[in-house]
Amino acid sequence: MIKHFRLLLLILLAFGLAGCSWFKKEGPEKPAHELIQEGVQAYNKGDYKDALDAFKKLKDWYPFSKYAILAELKIGEAHYHLQEYPEAVAAYEEFERLHPRNEATPYVVYQIGQCYFEQMDTIDRDQTAAQKALDTFRRLQRQYPDDPYSQKATAQITACLKSLAGHEFYIGRFYFKQKQYYAARERFLAVITQYPDAGYNYLALQYLATCDAYKPTDPRMFEKK
């Protein structure tokens, strides 16, 4: 009887130890230098998901490693190449917050703008991405006016302004076709005053003159005071 009890106890103990190993939390399986090497190699081959996995492990397991900053940056880069733009923005913004004076920070701000820029839609659609891209690129030029990435952002700023101006002009023409001349006039005026060099100025002036010829009534005149 005692022998059977001891045997049962040993079996239960063995299963208990095995269970502990089954539910053991994932921990460092590789040293930091191997993870960064794996991540960079995968990244260079275009295997961005594998690269992302290696960089995230390095960041989580070795947050104070000399490779941690590179891993943080590469996480944003991998998400960007995977077209996971919200995740890329979050990673880049975290890098900027943690390392505001790092030499790579101007590039990171540029990449945040690029994430929004890549999500820009046609002029007949919502322009939130274009506005965020514009705001980010302008912030880059304010904070780092002499950095090469500030100069590089000039072309994107021009494209953002053209998209925003085109959106205002598109809505203005919609109101004009509906004979809502006052609302159309406000949109054309916005094109002229806010985006004078975006390529829509001449057409907006023509439509504006036509709206004025109809002498549209300001609907606010009939609001109760």
N, C-alpha and C positions, 0 to 999 in steps of 0.2 A: 504493500500500500504506500509506504513511504517512498519506495523507488519510483512508483508511478507518479506520485506527487512531484518529486524532484524533476522527473522527465518533463512533466507538464509545465513546470515553472521555467525550465530551460527553454522550452519551445516558445512560451509566451515572451520571455526575455529576448529571444532571438528576433521574434516578429516585432517587438517594440523597438529594438535598435534599427531594424530595417525600415520601420515606419519613420523613424527620425530622419534617416538618410533620404527617404522619399520626399519628405516635406521640408527638407533643408533649403534655406534661402540661397538664391544664386549669388555667388561671390566671385571675386577675382579668379579667373581661370588662366589668364595670361598676363605677363608683365606689360607695363605701359608701352615700352618701346616696341613690343611685338604688335600691339593693337594699333599704334599710330602707323606702323609700317604696313600692316594689312589694310588699314583704312585708306592710306594714300595710294597704295597700289590699286585697290579696287576703284577708287575715284578716278585715277588716271586712265583706267580701262573703260570708264563709263558705267561701271557697276555701282550706281549711286546708292541703291538700297543696301548692298553689302557694306559699302563705305559708311553709310549712315549708322548701321548697326555697330560697326567697330568704333566709330567716333563717340557714339552715345555710351557705350560700355566704358571707354576710356574716361569720359567725363564723369560718369557715375562712380566708377571704382577708384579713380585716381584724380580727384578734383584739385589736388595741390601739385600734380605732376608738372614738369616743365613743358609737357606736350599738351596740357589741358587747354591752353588758350588757342592753340592751333586746332584742336578738336572742336572747340566751340565755334570757331569761324567756319570750319569745314561742314559742320552740321547745317548751318544756314546755306552754304553753297550746294550741298547735296539736295536739300529740299528745293532750292531754286531750279536746279537742273531737272528735278522730277516734276517741275511745274506745280509744286505744292506751295503756292505763294503765301497763303496765310501763315503756314508753319515756318516758312523761310523768314518772313517779316518778324515773327516772334523770336526766332533765333538771333537774327541780326540785331534787333532792338535790345535783347538781353546782353549781347556782346558789347554794344555801345554803352549800355548802362554800367556794366562791370568794368569796362576798359575805355573810358572816355578819352584818355590821352595816348592810347596805343596808336602806333603809326598806321595801322590798318583801318582805323575808325573812319576816315573820310571815304575810303572805298566801301565800307559797310553802309554808311549813310546813302551813298550812291546806289548800292544794291537794294536798299529798302525802296528807294524811288523806282528802281527798275522793276521790282515786284509789282508795284502799282501800275507802272507803265505797261507791263505785259498784259494787264487785265483790262486795259482801256477798250471801250466798245465804240461802235459807230455813233455818229453825231445825233442819230434819232433815238439813242438809248441813254440810260442813266450815266452821268458823267462823274460819279463819285470817285472812281479810280483815277480819272484824269486830274481831278482837283487834288487828290492826295499825292499823286506823283508830282504835280506842280509845286505843292507846298514843301515836299521833301527836297526836291532839287533846289528850290530857292533857299531852303534852310542850309543845305550843303554849301551854296555859294556865299551865304552870309557868314557861316562859321569857319569855312576853310577857303577863303577867296583866292589864295595862291596855289591851291592844290590842283594837280592835273585833272582830277576827277570833277572838279568844279567847272573847268573849261569844257570837259567832255559832256557835262550835263546841259550845256547851252542848246544843243540840238533837240534834246528831249523837252526842254522848256518851251521851245518854239512849237513843237508838235502838240504839246498839252494846250497851249494857248489857242492854237488853231482848232483843236477839237472842241474846246469850251466855247469859242466864238461861233463855230459851226452849229453847235447845239442851240445857242441863243438865236441865231439866224433861222434855224429850222423851225423853232417854236414861233418866232415872229411871223414867218410865212404862213404857218398853220393858222394863226389868229387872223392874218390878213385875208386869207381865203375864206375865212368864216365871217368876214366883214366886222370883226371885232378890232377896230382900228386903234382904239386907245391901248388895248393890251399889246397889239402888234408894235405900236410906236415905242412902248416901254422896252420891248425886247431889242428892237433895232437901235435904240438909243444906247442900250447896254453894250451892244456890239461895238459901237463907235467909241464910247468912253472907256470901256474896260479892256477892249482888245483892238486897239487902233491899227496894229501892225500885223494882224493875223490873216489878212487876205480877204476879209469880208467887208471892209470899210466902204468901198465904192458902192457895192450893191445895197448895203444897209442904208446909205445916204439916199439912194434913189427911192427905196421903199419908204423911208422916213418922210421924204418930201411928198410922196403920194398920200401917206396917212394924214399929214398936215393939211393937204388939199381938201380932204374930206371933213376937216374941222371936227375931229372926234370930240365928243363930250366926255369930260372926266366924270366917271360914275361916282366919285367921292363927293361931288357937288350935291348929290341927292341924299347923302347920309344924314341921319338925324344928329343934331348937335345937342 
